[in-house]
Amino acid sequence: MMEQFRTVKQYWAQGHTVQGTFLVPSSGVTVMGEVSSMSIPSDLEIASQAQLRPLSDVASSMGIPLDNLELYGTGSAKIQLEAIEELSQRPTAKYVVVSAITPTPLGEGKTTTTVGLGQAFSHIGKSATIAIRQPSMGPTFGIKGGAAGGGYSQVVPMELFNLHLTGDMHAVTAAHNMCAAVLDAHLFHGNQLGLDLHNITWRRVLDVNDRALRNVTLGLGGRLDGIPRESGFDITAASEVMAALALATSLQDLRQKMGNIVVGYTKDNTPVTAEDLGVAGAMTVILKEAVKPNLMQTLEGTPALVHTGPFGNIATGNSSIVADQIGIKSGDFLLTEAGFGADMGAERFFNIKCRYSGLNPDAAVLVATVRGLKAHSGKHKIVAGRPLPGALLQENPDEVHAGGDNLRKQLENMQIHGVTPVVAINTFPDDKEKDLQAIVEIAEEYGARSARCTHFADGGIGATTLAEAVDEAASEPSSFAPLYEDALPLRDKITTVAQRIYGAQGVSFSSKANKQLDNYEANGFGNLPVCVAKTHLSISSDPKLLGAPTGWTLPVREVRASVGAGFVYPICGDMRTMPGLGKSPAAHQIDIDGDGNVVGLS
């Protein structure tokens, strides 16, 4: 009997075999027909054998002048922002966002699909660039592992991608903590701005999962050690500096965003900014190199822009605008990935990222799996790290249709924004035909195209049908429009997202949230878009509610303002901005072998 795994990556990594077409990107050899004697090596083994194109060649294929390229070794390069102007006269690519159904413990393969689809376009005579986020090392050494894709649809070098890259994460950490240090020095030297010690919102950050730092007391010791007060640490991906970096359109725009960051309030609720503290300029200087997007490549040499990694729960969960400004002029297609399900990452892509970038999407990809939709039926108990229930693997199209309510709602969410969706059916070798056909039928209900893909095992050639479907969808006229106008009051924006995107009956605001919203609008923040912070495990605010629940109320317990980044985020539930490590984190497996190579990275 086939051994069971909770993600596609784990399935192939354990040596299971592939049926059908198999591509070895590093050698360019394609073997047709039955290849049951061949097994898929681990992601790291595949990545270590890749034959990389010179990045100068990758840049040239995008039209990027070589004098705009700053090489960081042989695996990555920075692209100077001057390239945006240099590329401005080139044709505009079709702009496609890649999202998914609401995540399940099984993993739907969204990043792998983004990479595989990018590679697939070259097989149908088109050129594509992908834009994805840089992973945080907290999850890389925690439970999630790396985020470079998987199998034969990866960004390489894998270890460089997942570990430090060009140091952008550390620059964000340093800029954020510089602001915190100046703030505490300001308090120590007299607090001339009159900050209320009980209403300071600026914490510190670190790119490590460390629950012990969630809540700390600062300034303990003698008189010269600072003013005692309570604070805490968030992970760097949750920093407002990271979100601002992702949403900046230029270095000067980033400078303005740093100045607009609100670090706390006076006792009469007047905001105090990083500009008021005199630290915004220094923060921008620290980020001067980090604002430049990173250029890498996939296993098949497709250009990959890897830049910024804002948290997907309390921030946008999308890669940077400047990366998209470059990628939109670098080929026939630009594929940009949005974090978590379409109710979160894609909604923020449409209503926050596109609002600031001015770029309009031409199509959207929704990644779904048979197993993921069966999980949303609520008929199976799935626990991460444990064997899958045997019944989950049995053919049962009725379960797919039941859990398919989640896919239906996500398709509706795309169409609400006027964007044409395509369903990418990420296929496992043991998926049953009737189950796969059930996903096709759900897509057809909404007039959406669908395509099966096997890019994990087959590389780009395994997603050519998907590429053809996306090409057709992106060629249709787009009627994209944001969900709400800037002038709409904040409460109405939150209610609009809750009812139209999440399917909520209504919204309840706590007295604290109402007071905060009144204060934000009084301070001129009412024109900002909203970024609802809720669980990513359900379209609702309750992680236990699967599928597409109705008749529930979104509870807003408090509201925070990321004024520098440019959005207000209501908090619905218990949001952890500093993850903790599990009993057996990935850090236990990662090491250096006798030849100095990284091992154990997944």
C-alpha positions as CSV (number, residue, x, y, z in Angstrom):
1,M,0.0,0.0,0.0
2,M,1.3,3.5,-0.8
3,E,2.8,5.4,2.1
4,Q,1.0,8.6,2.9
5,F,2.4,12.2,3.1
6,R,0.9,15.5,4.0
7,T,2.4,17.5,1.1
8,V,3.2,17.0,-2.5
9,K,6.8,17.8,-1.7
10,Q,7.1,15.0,0.9
11,Y,5.4,12.5,-1.5
12,W,8.0,12.9,-4.2
13,A,10.9,13.4,-1.9
14,Q,10.4,9.9,-0.5
15,G,11.2,8.4,-3.9
16,H,7.8,7.7,-5.3
17,T,7.6,7.2,-9.0
18,V,6.3,9.3,-11.9
19,Q,4.0,8.1,-14.7
20,G,4.0,10.0,-18.0
21,T,6.3,12.6,-19.3
22,F,9.4,13.4,-17.3
23,L,11.8,16.3,-17.8
24,V,15.3,16.7,-16.5
25,P,15.8,20.5,-16.7
26,S,19.5,20.4,-15.9
27,S,20.3,18.2,-18.9
28,G,17.4,19.2,-21.1
29,V,16.6,15.5,-21.7
30,T,12.9,14.6,-22.0
31,V,11.9,11.0,-21.6
32,M,8.4,10.1,-22.8
33,G,6.1,7.3,-21.7
34,E,6.3,5.1,-18.6
35,V,9.1,6.0,-16.3
36,S,8.1,4.1,-13.2
37,S,11.7,3.0,-12.6
38,M,12.6,6.7,-12.1
39,S,12.0,8.4,-8.7
40,I,12.1,12.1,-7.8
41,P,15.2,13.1,-5.8
42,S,14.8,15.5,-2.9
43,D,14.4,19.2,-3.7
44,L,17.9,20.0,-2.4
45,E,19.4,17.2,-4.5
46,I,17.6,18.5,-7.6
47,A,18.7,22.0,-6.9
48,S,22.3,21.0,-6.3
49,Q,22.5,19.5,-9.8
50,A,21.0,22.4,-11.7
51,Q,23.0,24.0,-14.5
52,L,22.5,27.7,-14.0
53,R,22.4,30.2,-16.8
54,P,24.7,33.2,-16.3
55,L,22.5,35.9,-14.7
56,S,23.7,38.3,-17.3
57,D,22.0,36.1,-19.9
58,V,18.8,36.0,-17.8
59,A,18.8,39.8,-17.4
60,S,19.5,40.2,-21.2
61,S,16.5,38.0,-22.0
62,M,14.4,40.4,-19.9
63,G,15.8,43.5,-21.6
64,I,17.6,44.7,-18.5
65,P,20.8,46.6,-19.3
66,L,23.8,44.9,-17.8
67,D,24.9,48.2,-16.2
68,N,21.7,48.0,-14.1
69,L,22.7,44.6,-12.7
70,E,24.7,44.1,-9.5
71,L,25.9,40.5,-9.1
72,Y,25.9,38.9,-5.7
73,G,28.1,35.9,-6.5
74,T,26.8,33.7,-9.3
75,G,23.4,32.8,-7.9
76,S,21.7,36.2,-7.5
77,A,21.9,39.8,-8.5
78,K,20.4,43.2,-7.5
79,I,18.5,45.1,-10.1
80,Q,19.0,48.9,-9.9
81,L,15.7,50.8,-9.8
82,E,16.9,52.8,-12.8
83,A,15.9,49.7,-14.8
84,I,12.3,50.7,-14.4
85,E,12.9,53.8,-16.6
86,E,15.2,51.9,-18.9
87,L,12.4,49.3,-19.6
88,S,9.5,51.8,-19.8
89,Q,9.3,51.8,-23.6
90,R,9.1,48.0,-23.9
91,P,5.7,46.2,-24.4
92,T,3.7,45.6,-21.2
93,A,3.4,41.9,-20.2
94,K,0.1,40.2,-19.3
95,Y,-0.2,40.5,-15.5
96,V,-1.3,37.3,-13.7
97,V,-1.8,36.8,-10.0
98,V,-1.4,33.2,-8.6
99,S,-3.5,32.3,-5.6
100,A,-5.3,29.3,-4.2
101,I,-8.1,27.8,-2.2
102,T,-8.0,28.3,1.5
103,P,-4.8,26.4,2.8
104,T,-5.1,23.0,4.3
105,P,-2.5,21.0,6.2
106,L,-1.9,19.1,3.0
107,G,-0.4,22.0,1.1
108,E,-1.7,23.0,-2.3
109,G,1.6,23.9,-4.0
110,K,1.0,27.5,-4.9
111,T,4.6,28.6,-5.2
112,T,5.5,25.4,-7.1
113,T,2.7,26.2,-9.5
114,T,3.9,29.7,-9.9
115,V,7.3,28.4,-10.8
116,G,6.1,25.6,-13.0
117,L,3.7,27.9,-14.9
118,G,6.5,30.4,-15.5
119,Q,8.6,27.6,-16.9
120,A,5.7,26.3,-19.0
121,F,5.4,29.4,-21.1
122,S,8.7,28.8,-22.8
123,H,7.3,25.4,-24.0
124,I,4.4,27.2,-25.8
125,G,6.6,29.9,-27.4
126,K,6.0,32.6,-24.8
127,S,8.3,34.3,-22.3
128,A,7.5,34.8,-18.6
129,T,9.0,36.3,-15.5
130,I,7.8,35.2,-12.0
131,A,7.8,37.4,-8.9
132,I,7.7,35.8,-5.5
133,R,8.4,36.7,-1.9
134,Q,11.7,36.0,-0.1
135,P,11.2,33.5,2.7
136,S,11.7,34.3,6.4
137,M,14.3,32.1,8.0
138,G,12.0,31.7,11.0
139,P,9.7,29.3,9.2
140,T,12.6,27.9,7.1
141,F,14.2,26.6,10.4
142,G,10.8,26.0,12.0
143,I,8.1,23.7,10.6
144,K,7.3,25.1,7.1
145,G,10.7,24.7,5.5
146,G,11.8,26.6,2.5
147,A,9.7,28.4,-0.1
148,A,11.5,28.0,-3.3
149,G,8.9,25.7,-4.9
150,G,9.5,22.0,-5.2
151,G,10.6,19.1,-7.4
152,Y,11.4,20.3,-10.9
153,S,9.7,23.6,-10.4
154,Q,12.1,25.5,-8.1
155,V,13.9,28.7,-7.9
156,V,17.7,28.1,-7.6
157,P,20.1,28.1,-5.9
158,M,17.7,26.7,-3.3
159,E,20.0,27.3,-0.3
160,L,20.7,30.8,-1.3
161,F,17.1,31.5,-1.8
162,N,16.1,30.2,1.6
163,L,19.1,31.5,3.6
164,H,19.8,35.2,3.8
165,L,19.9,35.8,-0.1
166,T,21.3,39.3,-0.4
167,G,20.6,40.3,3.2
168,D,17.3,42.2,2.7
169,M,15.7,40.6,5.7
170,H,18.5,41.8,7.9
171,A,18.4,45.3,6.5
172,V,14.6,45.4,7.4
173,T,15.5,44.2,10.9
174,A,18.2,46.8,11.3
175,A,16.0,49.7,10.0
176,H,13.1,48.7,12.2
177,N,15.2,48.3,15.4
178,M,17.1,51.5,14.7
179,C,13.7,53.2,15.0
180,A,13.0,51.4,18.2
181,A,16.4,52.4,19.6
182,V,16.0,56.0,18.8
183,L,12.5,55.9,20.3
184,D,13.8,54.5,23.6
185,A,16.6,57.0,23.6
186,H,14.1,59.8,23.1
187,L,12.2,58.6,26.2
188,F,15.4,58.4,28.2
189,H,16.4,61.9,27.3
190,G,13.2,63.6,28.4
191,N,10.4,62.5,26.0
192,Q,9.9,66.0,24.5
193,L,7.3,64.7,22.1
194,G,5.1,63.6,25.0
195,L,4.7,59.9,24.1
196,D,2.3,58.0,26.3
197,L,4.3,55.1,27.7
198,H,1.1,53.0,27.6
199,N,0.4,53.7,24.0
200,I,3.7,53.0,22.2
201,T,2.9,50.7,19.3
202,W,6.5,50.2,17.9
203,R,8.0,46.9,19.0
204,R,11.3,45.2,17.9
205,V,11.8,42.5,15.3
206,L,14.0,39.4,14.7
207,D,14.0,36.9,11.8
208,V,13.8,33.9,14.1
209,N,10.8,32.0,15.6
210,D,11.1,32.7,19.3
211,R,8.0,32.7,21.5
212,A,10.0,33.8,24.5
213,L,10.4,37.3,23.0
214,R,6.7,37.9,22.3
215,N,6.3,40.0,25.4
216,V,9.3,41.6,27.2
217,T,10.0,44.3,29.7
218,L,12.6,46.9,28.5
219,G,14.9,49.2,30.5
220,L,15.5,47.0,33.5
221,G,18.6,47.6,35.5
222,G,20.0,50.9,36.7
223,R,19.0,54.4,35.8
224,L,21.3,54.5,32.8
225,D,19.7,51.4,31.3
226,G,16.6,53.1,29.9
227,I,13.0,53.8,30.9
228,P,11.2,50.6,32.0
229,R,8.2,49.7,29.9
230,E,6.5,46.7,28.4
231,S,7.0,45.8,24.8
232,G,7.8,42.8,22.7
233,F,9.3,41.3,19.5
234,D,7.6,40.4,16.2
235,I,9.2,38.3,13.4
236,T,10.8,40.5,10.7
237,A,8.3,39.5,8.1
238,A,5.6,41.2,10.3
239,S,7.5,44.5,10.5
240,E,5.7,47.5,9.0
241,V,9.1,48.4,7.5
242,M,8.8,45.2,5.4
243,A,5.3,46.0,4.3
244,A,6.3,49.5,3.4
245,L,9.3,48.2,1.4
246,A,6.9,45.9,-0.5
247,L,4.5,48.7,-1.3
248,A,7.1,51.4,-2.2
249,T,7.2,52.5,-5.8
250,S,10.7,54.2,-5.6
251,L,13.4,55.1,-3.1
252,Q,11.9,58.5,-2.5
253,D,8.5,56.9,-1.9
254,L,10.1,54.6,0.6
255,R,11.6,57.6,2.3
256,Q,8.2,59.2,2.6
257,K,6.7,55.9,3.9
258,M,9.4,55.7,6.6
259,G,8.6,59.2,7.7
260,N,4.8,58.3,8.0
261,I,5.3,55.3,10.3
262,V,3.4,55.9,13.5
263,V,5.4,54.7,16.6
264,G,2.9,55.7,19.2
265,Y,0.5,58.3,20.5
266,T,0.5,61.1,23.0
267,K,-2.1,61.1,25.8
268,D,-4.5,63.1,23.7
269,N,-4.2,60.5,20.9
270,T,-2.0,62.6,18.6
271,P,0.2,60.3,16.5
272,V,4.0,60.5,16.8
273,T,5.9,59.4,13.7
274,A,9.4,58.2,12.8
275,E,9.7,61.6,11.1
276,D,9.0,63.3,14.4
277,L,11.7,61.2,16.0
278,G,14.2,62.3,13.3
279,V,15.0,58.7,12.3
280,A,13.2,58.2,9.0
281,G,16.2,59.2,6.9
282,A,18.5,56.8,8.7
283,M,16.0,54.0,8.2
284,T,15.9,54.7,4.5
285,V,19.6,54.7,4.2
286,I,19.8,51.3,5.8
287,L,17.3,50.1,3.2
288,K,19.0,51.7,0.2
289,E,20.2,48.4,-1.2
290,A,17.3,46.3,0.1
291,V,14.9,48.3,-2.1
292,K,16.5,46.8,-5.2
293,P,14.8,43.6,-6.3
294,N,16.8,40.4,-6.4
295,L,17.1,38.5,-9.7
296,M,17.4,34.7,-9.6
297,Q,16.2,31.9,-12.0
298,T,14.2,28.7,-12.0
299,L,15.6,25.3,-12.9
300,E,14.8,25.9,-16.5
301,G,16.3,29.4,-16.6
302,T,13.0,31.4,-16.3
303,P,13.7,34.8,-14.7
304,A,12.6,35.0,-11.0
305,L,12.3,38.3,-9.1
306,V,12.5,37.5,-5.4
307,H,11.8,40.5,-3.2
308,T,10.3,41.3,0.2
309,G,8.4,39.0,2.4
310,P,5.6,40.7,4.3
311,F,3.5,38.6,6.6
312,G,0.3,37.2,5.1
313,N,-1.8,37.5,8.2
314,I,-1.4,41.1,9.2
315,A,0.2,42.5,6.0
316,T,-0.2,42.2,2.3
317,G,1.5,38.8,1.8
318,N,2.8,39.9,-1.7
319,S,6.2,40.6,-3.2
320,S,7.2,44.1,-4.0
321,I,5.7,46.7,-6.4
322,V,9.2,47.6,-7.8
323,A,9.8,43.9,-8.7
324,D,6.5,44.0,-10.6
325,Q,7.4,47.3,-12.3
326,I,10.4,45.6,-13.7
327,G,8.8,42.3,-14.5
328,I,5.8,43.9,-16.3
329,K,8.2,45.0,-19.0
330,S,10.4,42.0,-19.2
331,G,8.4,39.5,-21.3
332,D,5.0,38.2,-22.4
333,F,3.8,37.4,-18.9
334,L,4.5,38.4,-15.4
335,L,3.3,35.9,-12.8
336,T,3.1,37.2,-9.2
337,E,2.1,35.1,-6.3
338,A,-0.2,36.2,-3.5
339,G,0.0,34.5,0.0
340,F,-2.5,32.2,1.5
341,G,-5.9,31.7,-0.1
342,A,-7.6,34.1,-2.5
343,D,-9.7,35.6,0.3
344,M,-6.5,37.0,1.8
345,G,-3.4,37.4,-0.5
346,A,-5.4,37.9,-3.7
347,E,-7.9,40.3,-2.0
348,R,-4.9,42.4,-0.7
349,F,-3.2,42.2,-4.1
350,F,-6.3,43.7,-5.7
351,N,-7.2,46.3,-3.1
352,I,-3.9,47.3,-1.7
353,K,-1.0,46.4,-4.0
354,C,-2.7,47.3,-7.3
355,R,-4.1,50.4,-5.7
356,Y,-0.6,51.7,-5.0
357,S,1.1,50.3,-8.1
358,G,-1.4,51.3,-10.7
359,L,-1.0,47.9,-12.4
360,N,-4.2,46.0,-13.4
361,P,-4.2,42.2,-13.5
362,D,-5.3,40.4,-16.7
363,A,-6.1,37.0,-15.2
364,A,-5.8,35.0,-12.0
365,V,-4.8,31.4,-11.3
366,L,-6.4,29.5,-8.5
367,V,-4.5,26.4,-7.3
368,A,-6.6,23.5,-6.0
369,T,-6.0,19.8,-5.3
370,V,-8.3,16.9,-4.9
371,R,-7.0,16.3,-1.4
372,G,-7.4,20.0,-0.4
373,L,-11.0,20.1,-1.5
374,K,-11.8,16.8,0.3
375,A,-10.3,18.3,3.4
376,H,-12.7,21.3,3.1
377,S,-15.6,18.8,3.1
378,G,-15.1,18.4,6.8
379,K,-15.3,14.6,6.6
380,H,-11.7,13.9,7.4
381,K,-9.5,14.6,10.4
382,I,-6.1,15.7,9.1
383,V,-3.3,16.4,11.4
384,A,0.0,17.8,10.1
385,G,2.8,15.3,10.4
386,R,0.5,12.3,10.8
387,P,-0.6,9.7,8.1
388,L,-3.6,10.8,6.0
389,P,-6.9,9.0,6.6
390,G,-7.2,6.1,4.2
391,A,-10.7,7.3,3.1
392,L,-9.2,10.6,1.9
393,L,-7.4,8.7,-0.9
394,Q,-10.5,6.8,-2.1
395,E,-12.4,8.0,-5.1
396,N,-15.3,10.2,-3.9
397,P,-16.3,13.0,-6.3
398,D,-19.2,13.9,-3.9
399,E,-16.6,14.9,-1.3
400,V,-14.8,17.0,-3.8
401,H,-18.0,18.8,-4.7
402,A,-18.8,19.3,-1.0
403,G,-15.4,20.8,-0.2
404,G,-15.6,22.6,-3.6
405,D,-17.7,25.3,-2.0
406,N,-14.4,26.8,-1.0
407,L,-13.2,26.8,-4.6
408,R,-16.6,28.2,-5.7
409,K,-16.3,31.2,-3.3
410,Q,-12.7,31.9,-4.3
411,L,-13.7,31.9,-8.0
412,E,-16.5,34.3,-7.1
413,N,-14.0,36.5,-5.3
414,M,-11.9,36.7,-8.4
415,Q,-14.9,37.6,-10.6
416,I,-16.1,40.2,-8.1
417,H,-12.9,42.1,-8.9
418,G,-13.5,41.7,-12.7
419,V,-10.6,39.3,-13.1
420,T,-10.8,36.1,-15.3
421,P,-9.9,33.0,-13.2
422,V,-8.2,29.8,-14.3
423,V,-8.2,26.8,-12.0
424,A,-4.8,25.0,-11.8
425,I,-5.5,21.4,-10.7
426,N,-2.3,20.4,-9.0
427,T,-2.3,16.7,-9.7
428,F,-1.0,13.8,-7.6
429,P,-0.1,10.5,-9.2
430,D,-2.8,8.6,-7.2
431,D,-5.6,11.1,-7.8
432,K,-8.7,9.4,-9.2
433,E,-10.3,10.4,-12.5
434,K,-13.8,11.2,-11.2
435,D,-12.3,13.3,-8.4
436,L,-10.3,15.3,-10.9
437,Q,-13.3,15.7,-13.2
438,A,-15.3,17.1,-10.2
439,I,-12.9,20.0,-10.0
440,V,-13.3,20.6,-13.8
441,E,-17.1,20.7,-13.2
442,I,-16.8,23.2,-10.4
443,A,-14.8,25.5,-12.6
444,E,-17.3,25.2,-15.4
445,E,-20.1,26.3,-13.0
446,Y,-18.4,29.7,-13.0
447,G,-17.4,29.7,-16.7
448,A,-13.8,29.3,-15.7
449,R,-11.1,27.4,-17.5
450,S,-9.2,24.6,-15.7
451,A,-6.1,22.6,-16.5
452,R,-4.4,19.6,-14.8
453,C,-0.7,20.1,-14.2
454,T,2.2,17.9,-13.1
455,H,4.9,20.5,-12.9
456,F,6.4,19.1,-9.6
457,A,7.6,16.0,-11.4
458,D,7.7,17.2,-15.0
459,G,8.9,20.7,-14.7
460,G,7.5,23.3,-17.2
461,I,6.3,20.7,-19.7
462,G,3.9,19.5,-17.0
463,A,2.1,22.8,-16.9
464,T,1.8,23.6,-20.6
465,T,-1.9,23.0,-20.7
466,L,-2.2,25.5,-17.8
467,A,-0.1,28.0,-19.6
468,E,-2.3,27.7,-22.7
469,A,-5.4,28.3,-20.6
470,V,-3.8,31.3,-18.8
471,D,-2.8,32.7,-22.2
472,E,-6.4,32.5,-23.4
473,A,-7.8,34.0,-20.2
474,A,-5.4,36.9,-20.2
475,S,-6.2,37.7,-23.8
476,E,-9.8,38.4,-22.9
477,P,-10.9,42.0,-22.0
478,S,-10.3,42.8,-18.3
479,S,-12.8,44.7,-16.2
480,F,-10.7,44.9,-13.1
481,A,-11.8,47.3,-10.4
482,P,-11.0,47.5,-6.6
483,L,-13.7,46.4,-4.2
484,Y,-14.1,49.9,-2.6
485,E,-13.2,53.5,-3.1
486,D,-10.7,55.4,-1.0
487,A,-13.3,57.7,0.4
488,L,-15.4,55.0,1.9
489,P,-15.3,55.1,5.8
490,L,-13.1,52.5,7.4
491,R,-16.0,50.6,9.0
492,D,-17.7,50.3,5.6
493,K,-14.5,49.1,4.0
494,I,-14.1,46.3,6.6
495,T,-17.8,45.4,6.3
496,T,-17.5,45.3,2.5
497,V,-14.6,42.9,2.6
498,A,-16.2,40.7,5.2
499,Q,-19.6,40.4,3.5
500,R,-18.5,40.2,-0.2
501,I,-15.2,38.3,0.1
502,Y,-15.6,36.2,3.2
503,G,-19.3,35.6,3.1
504,A,-20.0,37.0,6.6
505,Q,-23.4,38.0,7.6
506,G,-22.1,41.1,9.3
507,V,-19.3,42.6,11.4
508,S,-19.2,43.3,15.2
509,F,-16.8,46.0,16.4
510,S,-15.6,46.0,20.0
511,S,-15.7,49.3,22.0
512,K,-11.9,49.4,21.7
513,A,-12.1,48.9,17.9
514,N,-14.7,51.6,17.6
515,K,-12.6,54.1,19.6
516,Q,-9.5,53.3,17.5
517,L,-11.4,53.7,14.2
518,D,-12.7,57.1,15.4
519,N,-9.2,58.2,16.3
520,Y,-7.7,57.0,13.0
521,E,-10.3,58.8,10.9
522,A,-9.9,62.0,13.1
523,N,-6.1,61.8,12.4
524,G,-6.7,61.5,8.6
525,F,-6.1,57.8,8.1
526,G,-9.6,57.1,6.9
527,N,-8.7,57.1,3.2
528,L,-6.3,54.1,3.7
529,P,-7.3,50.6,2.4
530,V,-8.0,47.9,5.0
531,C,-6.0,44.6,5.5
532,V,-8.1,42.3,7.6
533,A,-6.0,40.2,10.0
534,K,-7.7,36.9,10.5
535,T,-6.9,33.2,10.3
536,H,-5.6,31.9,7.0
537,L,-7.1,28.4,7.7
538,S,-10.7,29.5,6.9
539,I,-12.5,32.0,4.8
540,S,-14.2,33.0,8.0
541,S,-12.5,34.2,11.2
542,D,-12.8,30.8,12.8
543,P,-10.1,28.3,11.7
544,K,-12.5,25.4,12.5
545,L,-15.0,26.5,9.8
546,L,-14.2,24.8,6.5
547,G,-15.5,25.2,3.0
548,A,-17.4,28.5,2.6
549,P,-19.4,29.1,5.8
550,T,-22.3,31.6,5.9
551,G,-24.4,33.2,8.6
552,W,-21.4,34.1,10.8
553,T,-20.2,37.5,12.1
554,L,-16.7,38.9,11.8
555,P,-15.5,40.0,15.3
556,V,-13.2,43.0,15.2
557,R,-11.5,43.1,18.6
558,E,-9.0,45.9,17.8
559,V,-7.7,47.9,14.9
560,R,-4.1,49.0,14.2
561,A,-2.7,51.4,11.7
562,S,0.3,50.8,9.4
563,V,0.3,54.4,8.2
564,G,3.8,54.1,6.8
565,A,3.0,51.0,4.7
566,G,-0.4,52.5,3.8
567,F,-3.2,50.4,5.3
568,V,-5.3,49.9,8.4
569,Y,-5.6,46.4,9.8
570,P,-8.5,45.2,11.9
571,I,-7.6,42.2,14.1
572,C,-10.1,39.4,14.1
573,G,-9.0,36.7,16.5
574,D,-5.6,35.9,18.1
575,M,-2.9,36.8,15.6
576,R,0.6,35.6,16.4
577,T,3.2,38.0,15.0
578,M,6.1,36.0,16.5
579,P,5.9,32.3,15.8
580,G,7.3,29.7,18.1
581,L,9.3,26.6,17.4
582,G,7.8,23.1,17.6
583,K,9.3,20.2,19.4
584,S,11.2,19.0,16.3
585,P,11.9,22.0,14.2
586,A,13.6,21.8,10.8
587,A,16.7,23.3,12.4
588,H,17.4,19.8,13.9
589,Q,17.9,18.5,10.4
590,I,19.8,21.3,8.7
591,D,23.6,21.0,8.7
592,I,26.9,21.2,6.8
593,D,28.4,18.0,5.3
594,G,32.1,17.2,5.1
595,D,32.4,19.0,1.8
596,G,30.8,22.2,3.1
597,N,27.5,21.6,1.4
598,V,24.1,22.5,3.1
599,V,22.1,19.3,3.9
600,G,18.7,18.8,5.4
601,L,17.0,21.9,3.9
602,S,13.6,21.2,2.5
